[in-house]
Amino acid sequence: MSTVELDPARTGRPSLTVPDGPRHARVHGVGGYRPERVVTNEEICQYIDSSDEWIRQRSGIVTRRFAREDESVIDMAEAAARDAIANAGVDPSQIGVVLMATVTHPFQTPAAAPLLAVRLGIQDPAAFDISAACAGYCYGISLANDIVRAGTADYVLVVGVEKLSDFTDKHDRGTAFIFGDGAGAAVVGVSDFPGIGPTVWGSDGENWDKIQQREGWTDMRPRMEDPDGGDPLQWPNFAMQGQSVFRWAVYSMAPVVRKALEVAGLGADDLDVFVPHQANMRITDAMIKELKLPAHVPVARDIAETGNTSAASVPLATARMLDEGEAPHGGLSLQMGFGAGLVYAAQVIVLP
């Protein structure tokens, strides 16, 4: 620690004590949790006019996981977090910040993160939720990197978790087959080498309506007060303009990913793995083509068995690739997320 005089005009005034300088940070461990229930395309097609063949062709999804009715985002986050903490080899007492990326915690307040911290036995951490939809985990990694590098905390737990089955209209042909449930987590902490590259992130708020919750919570109030005066009361669901999102993701996100490589001082040939948000297999294939990604670089295709799990998709896919030996420990991974907002974030990390 050192004392720094911030402004010559403050001579004679007390000065702030701050960390000696930016530290390095890296991901020390990742973990994931997939609910037990496997939901096939045939089951989805009981409620929509579609087929297994059509769903596979349009999205690449074969199955997805749904949580139990009594299983919450905090339950799933706990399982993934315990896995990540064990893989990182740290004690929960070392964690100073808990970041929870989710848009499906069904309470406006309190946030899910403080409740998760209690479950994990983490004493008095800073704890808050991030609402950045499918980009939430990558937003969390960026925040955790800055927190560790600035010396605010030595270790940060980042969790991406969604229970999208609660917010999906099973009769909506455009979205019913896409979403699944799950949780992924990472522990970011102090490192003796650079382990997380600069994040390229941003938003395109003009396209906010391309993915959205159909109704606000306040829109439900009149129906709650007068249930006989309108449509039957039902939970708000998510809606998406699929073709518009597809075009935006392919043509707007490829430059973002290229920029993330550039600011990290790397080329596509330097990568050991590419982990894009698991939104749609066709989006992934188109992005690979736009990026001219070398054939030797493995690409995450977790969506085939897990569906689109929003904030959980990148850490879930990363954990699977590490566990199955498809991604090398210590290798370079380009990861990116994009979704409702519309928001996006990409960075290169060294895999734990």
N, C-alpha and C positions, 0 to 999 in steps of 0.2 A: 504493500500500500504506500502511496505517496501523497503529499499535500501539494495541491496545484493552485497557484494564484490565477483566478479566472479572468480578472480585469484589473489593469493597472490602476484604474480609478478607485479600486477598493483597497488600496494600500492602507494598512492599519486596521482593516476589518478581518474578522475570522475567515479562513479559507476552508474550502471543502477538502476532505480526504477521500480519494477515489482509488480504484485499482490501478496498478502500475501501467497497464496497457491492455489492449485486446488479447485475450487468450485464444487458443484454438479449441474447437469443439468437434465432436463426432458422435455418431450413433453407436452406442455400446451394445445394444441388443434390441431385437424386435420379437414380437409375439403375435399370435392371432387366435381367434375363437370363431368357430363356425357352429351354428345351432345344429342339433341332431336331425331335425326333420328335413328330408330331401323332397323337394317339390318338382315333379316332372312337368314337361310341356303338356302332356296329355291331361294332367290335373288342371292346369291353367285353362285349357281349351274347353273345359266343362262350362265355363262362364263367358267365353268370348268366341266369336266366329273366326276361328283360326285353325292351324294344324301344327304339329311338331315340325314338319318340313319347312313351313313358312317361317316359323320362329327361328329355326336354326339358320336359314338363309338370310334373314333380315338382321339378326343380332349375334349369331354364334352361340346363343344360350341353349344348353341342353337340360340343365337342372339349376335350381337355386335352393337356398336354405331359408326356412322360416323359423323364427323363434317361437317358443311356446307362448300361449296367451299370458301366462304369469311370469314370463321372462322379460326383464326390462333392459333398457340400454345400459343401466348401471351394472346389472348382472353380467351382461356380455363384456362390458368394458373391464370389469374386475378380472375375468378369466384371461383376457388378452394381456392386461397389464401385469398380472402375476407371471405370465409366460415371458414377457419382455424383461421384467426385472430379474428373473432367474437367469435368463440368457445373458444379461448385462453383467451379472455377478456383483450387483450392488445391494445394499440393504435399503429398505424403504425409508429408514431414518435419514439417509443421505439425500433424498429427493426434496428439493425446496419449492418446486412449482409443479402443479398438475394442470395440464391443458386438455380439455375435452372438446373435440371437434364433432358436432352432431347437429342435425336439424330435426331429430325425431324424439328428443326428450320431451315428453308431453306437458311439461310445466314451464310456464314463463319464468317462474322463480320458485324455489331456489334452483340454481344451476346444478347440473349433474356432477361437476368436478369436485366440489367440496364433499359430496356424499361418497364419491368413489374414494377420496383420500381417507375418509374414516374407515371404509371397508378394508383398505390396504394397510391401515395402521400408520399412515404418514401423519406426523404431528405438525399442526399449524402451518401447512404450506400455503403459498399463494395458489388459489384455485379458481379457474373460471372456464366458461364454455366459449367456443368459437362457432359462429354461424357463418360458414362459408361453403356450405353444401359439399359437393364432390371435391372441391379444392381444399377443404378444411384441414386435412392432415398435412398437406404440403405447406399451408399457411402456418400450422402449428410447428412444423420443423424449422421454418424460418424464424419464428418468434423464439423458439427454444435456443437456436443457434445464437441469436443476438443476446439473449438473457445470459447464457453461459459465457460468451466472449466478453461481455461487459462486466462479469464478475458478480452479477446479481444473485446467481445460484450456481452451485457446482453441478447439479443434476436436475433435469426436467423430464417429467413423464408426459409424453404426447400420445393421446388416444384418438383414434377415429372410429366411431361406432354409430350404427344406424339400425333401427327397427322399422324399416320402410313398409313392411307388411301392414303396419297400423295405419299407414297413410296412403295406401294404394287401393284404388277402386277396382275390384276384381272383375267388373263388367266393362272396364274401359279398354277397348282393343288396342289403343295406342300405348298404354303403359303397364297393363296388368302382367305382361310376360317379362318385363325388364328387371324389376327390382327384387332384391333379396336382403336378408339380414346378416349381420356379422359385426365383428370388432377386430381392430388391429391396433398395435401399440408399439412405441419405441421409447427407449431411454436415451436422451441426449446429455452428454456430459463433457467435462474437461478432457482435453486430448493433448498429446505432445506433438501432434502433426495436424495440418488442416484436413478436416474430415467432412465438411459441408461447404459446398460452393455458394457463391452469391445467388440469391433467389430472384428470378424474373417473375414478377407478379403484377396483377392489375385487375381492372374490371371494365365491363362494357354495359353500363346501366341502361343505355338506350334499348337494349334487348332484354330487359328485365322480365317481360311477359313470355319469353320463350320456354321457361321452366318456372312454374309457380304453384303455390298453394292456392287452390281454387277459391277458398273463402278465408277471410280474416276471422280471428276469434271473436271480434266485436260484431261481425256479420251474423253470428249464431245467436246473439243475445235476443233479438226479437222473437225468434222461433222458440227459444227456451221459455220466454215469458208468455208466449201465446202459441202453444204447440198445435192448436187446432186452426191456426190462422195461416198456415203455409205448408210447405213440404215437410214430410217426416224428418225429424232431427237425425242427422248423421254426421260422423266425424269428417273434418275437412280432408280432402285428398289432393294429391299432386297431379298437375296436368303438364304436358310437354308438347311442343310443336316439333315433332321428330325430325322432319326434313330440314327445317331451319337450323336446328341444333347440329345436325350432321354437317351441313355446309360450314357453319361457323367453326365447329371443332376442327375440321380438316384444314381449312384454308387460313383461319386466324391463329390456330394453335401451333402449326408447324413453325412459323417464324419465332414464336415464343420459345419453343424447344431449341431451335438453332441458337437463339440468343443465350439461353442458359448454358449451352456448350461453350459459346464464345467467351462469356464472362468468366467461366471456369478455366479458360486457357486450354480447352480440349477440342478434339475433333471427334467425329462419329467413330473413327477407327480405334480411338482410345477406350471406348466403352466396353464394359464386360456384360452389361445387361441394360435393357430399356424397360421401364415399368410405367406405362401410361395408365391413367385412370381407366378402369374397366367399365366403360360405358357401352361399347358396342364393338364387336369384332371387326365390322366393316370400317368403322372409324379408325381402329388401330391399323388395319391393313393400308388404308389410304394415307395415314400419317407416315407409315414406314416408307411408302412410295415417295411422298413429298420430301421426306428427309434424306432419301437415298441412303438409308441405313444399311451398312454392310451385312451380308448374309450370315456372317459368323456371330453376330450379336444376338443373344437370346432375347426374346420379347415375351413379356407376361401375357398370358391368355387365360387367366384365372376366371374370366367371365363365363367360360363354358360350363363350369360346374358351380359357380357361386352367384351368377347374375351381377347386376349393378348394385353394389353396396355403398355407393356414395362415398362418404368420408373414410370408410373402412377399406375401400378397394385397393389402394396403393400398399398400405402395410400388410394386408392379407396376402396380396400377390407376392410381395417381397419375402414374407415369412415362408410361403410355400416354396418359392424358388430356392431359397437357402436350404430348407429342410430336404428338398429332393435333389440337391446337388446341381441344379441347373444354373444357379448363380454362385460365383466363388466368394468365399469369405475374404474380405479385404479388397474386393474388386470395386470398380467404379460403376455406379448405377445412376442413370438419368431417370428421374421420376417427375411426374407432372400430374396435376389434377385440374379439372375444369367443370363448371356446372352452374347451377342457378345463381343469378345475380345480374348478368353473367360474370363470373369471376374465374380467375385462373392463377396458377403458380407452378413454377418448375425450378428444379435445382439438381445438381449432381452431388451425390454423397458417396463416401467410402462405406461399403457394406461391412457390418460388424463380423 
